[in-house]
Amino acid sequence: MLTIYGIPACNTMKKAFDYLNEKGIPFAFHNYKKSGIEAAQLRYFIEQLGEETVLNKQGSTYRQLSDAEKTNLNVFTFLQEKTSAIKRPIFVLNNRCFAGFKPEELDTWLTT
């Protein structure tokens, strides 16, 4: 089954939920705010997608860091502590990951 990782209050997440529901695609939702993220799952995201993709540099959690903090950032530790800085959504299906919400690319990813 498809699992979607994120936080429910995010507008992009809401668009992703609507997209999946409109297409009739069943999914499980992993809420970072309620459940956090296990170290192994975060490592998997980083291995599959890369730190640059998993770290949401557009969000306020990252942007609030000083330049020195950004330079010396341990991305893995930061994301474990600040799950709101993880790119949203992240989709997982059959041991494959897809980050972000781009409907055309997601359509292709879901059918391959």
ZICORZI-V73669 format. One record per backbone hydrogen bond with DSSP energy under -0.5 kcal/mol. CO is the residue of the C=O (numbers start at 1). NH is the residue of the N-H. Records with the same first field share a line. If there is no record, write none. Layout:
CO: NH ; NH
//
This chain:
2: 28
3: 92
4: 30
5: 89 ; 90
6: 32
7: 10
10: 14
11: 15
12: 16
13: 17
14: 18
15: 19
16: 20
17: 21
18: 22
19: 23
20: 24 ; 25
21: 24
24: 26
26: 2
28: 4
29: 31
30: 6 ; 32
31: 35
32: 36
38: 42
39: 43
40: 44
41: 45
42: 46
43: 47
44: 48
45: 49 ; 50
46: 50
50: 53 ; 54
51: 55
54: 56 ; 87
55: 57
56: 59
59: 63
60: 64
62: 65
66: 70
67: 71
68: 72
70: 73
73: 75
74: 78
75: 79
76: 80
77: 81
78: 82
82: 85
83: 86
85: 56
89: 100
90: 5
91: 98
92: 3
93: 96
96: 93
98: 91
100: 102
102: 106
103: 107
104: 108
105: 109
106: 110
107: 111
108: 112
109: 112
//
